[in-house]
Amino acid sequence: MFAFAPLHAAASAAASVVTWLAGLLEPLTGGAATAAAIVLFTIGVRLLISPLTLAQVRGERRRAALTPEVRDLQRRHADDPATLQRELFALYRRAGANPVSGCLPALLQAPFFLVMYRLFATGDGGPTLLDERLAGVPLGWHLGDGLTGPVAGVFGALLAALLVLAWFTSQRARRAARETGTVAGTPTEGPGAATLGRLLPLLPYTTVLVALVVPLAAVLYLVTTTGWTALEQVVLRRSRPADIDGR
């Protein structure tokens, strides 16, 4: 199979890291060492991008603090959507509250997920990893390969976890929209806001759809990173603003 050189190199590097971690974990986790290594690999990725997550939370808090001014702009420019949008972004710019900062952690994870998918879907960079298993299910197994043996139980548990996490994230997105008066930086009362307001809370459920077509290793990545995100939201939002801002 033709391998795009940079992606092949990234897959090889990831395979080396996962194999090294599995070797360390094997005395504790036995046959599930590679699955545990994927979880640790994912946590390592999240720790790398944690400064962006902190910036995301700071931005959300700043936007929430601007809610009275946002409401005032919506009232004054209700008949002029273009001016409302321009004034709103100017307000965010002055306050240092970038409405797109929340997308950066997810975007930066995409390459790591792609590498994990390629590693266990094709064996590129680490073919021996395809033989590793979790509860008897190969880490390269797809739901489309069949539901024989323990497959239904393993995938069912992981998909159920993703559904719960997607619901939690969706509820948080709805709550953030109510608190800030915006949806992804767009006024909730502006044109198209109703449609955007309906679609945005549904986006977390796309992880469940993705999990239906990727190998088990990639599903483990999705569950771990989504669970990490939920935990971050709980911990960071319970922290005092001064703690988040480093003051």
N, C-alpha and C positions, 0 to 999 in steps of 0.2 A: 504493500500500500504506500502510495506517495505521501511523504511526510513533509509538511511545511517546516523548514529548518528551525526558525525561532520557537515554534510550538513544540517541535520534537525536543529541543534543548530544554524547554521549560518542563515538559513532561518527564524527561530524564532526571532533572534536578528534583522535581517533586517526588519521583519514585525513590530517589536516594534518601530523601528526608523521611518519607513514610517507612521505608525499609529499616532505617536506623532507629526510628522511634519504636517500630514493632519489635526490634531486637531488645530494646530496653524494657519494653512492657511485657514481653513474653513470660517471664517468671511469674508475673502477677495475673495476666489475663489468658494465658494459654493459647488456644486456637483462635481466640478473638483478638489477638495482638494487633493485627493489621487494621481491623475495624476501630480498635481503640486508638491506634496511631492516626487514623483519619480524623477522629474527633480532636485529638491534640493538635494536629496540623491546622485544623479549622480554627481552633482557639488561638493559635499563634498568628494566623492571618488577621483575626479580629483585634488582637492586641496591637498589631502593626498599624491598624487604621483607627485605633481608639482616639487619637487626637482629633480626627475629623468628627467622630461621634460626639465628643465634648463640644466641638464647635456647633454641631447640629442642635444640641440641647440648648446652648447659649442663645442661638438664633431663635429657637422656638419661644424661649422665655422673653426675649426682647420683643418679638412680635406680639406675644400675649400682653406685654406691658403697653403696647401701642394701640390696643383695642379701642379705647375711647376716641383716639384721633382717627382711627380707621372708620369708625362709625360716623364721625363727623364728616369725613370726606365723602362717604357713601351718601350721606344726607344732602350735602351741598352740590354734589355732581351726579345726582341720580339720573339726570337726563342727558348726561354727556359721558358715556363709557370710556371714550379715549382719554379724556382729561382725568377721569377717575383713576384709570390704570397708570397714567403718567405720574400723577400726584402720589399715588400709593407707593410706587417704586422709588420715587424721590424721598418719601418718608422713610422707607426701609433703608435706603442708602445713607441718609443722615444718621440713622440710629445704628448702623452697622449690622442690620438684620437681613442677611441675604436669603431670600425665599427659596433659592435652589440649593442651598447648602445641605439640606436633608437628603438630597439624591446622591451625594458624593460617596458615602460609605457603600451603598449598594452598587454603584457603578464600578468602584475599585475592586469589589469582590468578584465581578464577572470574569476577569481573566483566570483567577484561581479556580473558580467553578468549572470553567472550560477545560483547564488542564486536568482537573480531577475526572471530568467526564471522559476526556480522551484517553487518559491513563487506564481507566477500567472498562471503557467501551471497545478500545482497539488493542490495548496492551502496548501502545507506543511508548517507549521509554522504560518500560518495566514489565515485560510479558509474564514474568513469574508471579506477579501480584494477582493475575487473573485466577490463580488457583486458590487464593486465600478465601476464607469463609467466615460468615457470622451465623451462628446457630445452625450450621449445616448448609447455608445458602451461599453460593459463590458471590463474591463482591462485584463481579461483572454481570450478575443476573439482572435481566429486565423483567418487568411484569408480563410483557408480551411473550416471554419464553415459556410461560406456563405457571400454574399454581400448584405444582406437585409438592409433596412433602411439607416441609416447614415454611415454604415460601409465603403462603397466605398469612401465616401468623406474624412473620418478621415484617413483611411489607405492610400488613394491616396495622400493626402497632406504630410503625413510623408514620404512616399516612394519617392515623388518628392524632398523633402528636402534632403533625403539621396543620391539621384542621383546627385544633385547639389554639395553636399559636397564631394562625391566620385570623381567627375570630378575635383574639386579644389585640392584635395589631390593628385590625379594622376598627374596633371600638375606640382605640386610642386616636386613630386618625379622625374619627367623627368628633371626638371630644376636643381635639386640637382645633378643628375647624370652628367649633362653637366658641372656643375661648379667644381665638384670634380674629374671627370675622372674615377669614380668608380660607381658600382651598388651594394649597400649593402656591401661595402667593397671589392668587386671583380673588378679587372681592366676591363674597358669597352672594351678593346681590347683583353682580354684573352679568353681562351676556354670556350664556353658556355655562354659568356657574352651577345651575341646577344639574345639568348633565355631568359636569366634572365632579360635583359633590356626590353624585350617585356612583360614579365609576371609581373614584379614588379609594373608597373603603373596600372595593372588591379586588383591588390589585393584590393584596396579600394572599388571596386564594389562588393566584397563578402559581405559587410554589407547589401547591398540591397537584395542579395539572402537569407541571414540569416533572414532578416525582413519578408520574405514571409512565414516563417514557425514557427515563435515564436509568443507568445501572444502580445497583444497591449502594455502591460506594458514594455516588453522587447524592443519593437520597440521604445518606448519613451526613454528608456535608450540609445539605439544606436544613435538616433538622437541627444540627448543632449550631449553625450560624443564625437561624431564626430564633432558636431558644436563647442564644447569647444576646441577640437584639432585645428580646422581651425582658431578659434579666437586667440589661443595661437601662432600659426605660424605667423599670421599677426602682432601681437603685439611684440612678441619677436624678429622677424627678422627686425623690424623697430627700435628696441632699439640699442643703441651703444654697441659695444662689451664690453666696460668697465662696462656697466650697467649689462650685462648678467654675466660677470665674477666676479662681486662684487668688482671691483676695483674703 
